Amino acid sequence: MTDTPDTPGTDTDAPRPPGFDRRMLEALVCPVTRGPLAWDAEAQELISKAAGYAFPVRQGIPIMLLDEARQLED
Amino acid sequence: MNERSENTTHFGFQTVPEAEKAGRVHGVFTSVASKYDVMNDAMSLGIHRIWKDAMMDWLAPRPDMRLLDVAGGTGDVAFRFLDRKGGSAVICDMTAAMLEEGRRRAEAADLAERLDWVCGDAMALPFPDSSFDAYTISFGIRNVTRIPDALKEAYRVLRPGGRFLCLEFSQIPVSGLQWLYDRYSFNAIPAMGKAITGDRDSYQYLVESIRRFPDQESFAAMIREAGFEQVRYRNLSMGIAALHSGWKL
């Protein structure tokens, strides 16, 4: 049960993997606190300061699962 | 929620710790993702398409409607919703591989603008209160660890006046037919699963989880318990599946 690899080599004539759509930021909340999220473009993460978690965005898809989230250092 | 982690739940006919169920279900769907739709066709002899159309008939999509389809996988319900002049939809599923497959299809069909794909848990939805006009879940609620929690979340994210619709395998009210259907499902489906996806165990789980799921009336009571009103259901194909509806008023 591994994460889906970034479809290596198969994407040459397909469009680039879509980035995270900023419009989604307003449509999402932290699944733990239901509070707002901040977008870290560099890390490609959605940050929930209140919960202390960073949720990854992979292939443009936000992964809003606690099991997959990174715990923020305080 | 953490104190409850020593509780147990069903994984098909096995009893497993609650904390394990999501991982096991995730394993089932990661293992079958690419052939999931082919397998649905084979298992239900194509009838799941008719059932999903029946769900859209009951929902009656409108261009101003925003849908959340939970356990929406590769998006086949959301695509139907757009075909029927629905406005926009968010597809939420635990398995990222299913969502990626769905998004590829959306891009190919030029529908990407009206669909968003989010990996999330039905028991802890990453969406604000009162943010959708309709919530659908088809063949997904059976796999949720704590169904009442998922129903509460459905209620929370729906706007007042919003509609909940759930399509799920159910129980045939005629016992002779249920017997025949059990023979079919316990014998034919795992074998078919092995032939098509090479994975017998995942389909054994699917069959067992179907048999474990509460009957029509019991499930309707759970939906009412979550706060929904005017809860009704319709049997599809004699009760092999049932469509439940409720309103947040």
Interface residues (C-beta under 8 A of the other chain):
Chain A: M1 D3 T4 P15 P18 D21 M24 A27 L28 V29 C30 P31 V32 R34 R58 Q59 G60 I61 P62 I63 M64 L65 L66 D67 E68
Chain B: A22 G23 H26 G27 T30 S31 V90 M94 A96 A97 L99 E100 R103 E107 A112 D116 W117 V118 C119 G120 D121 A124 L125 P126 F127 P128 D129 S131
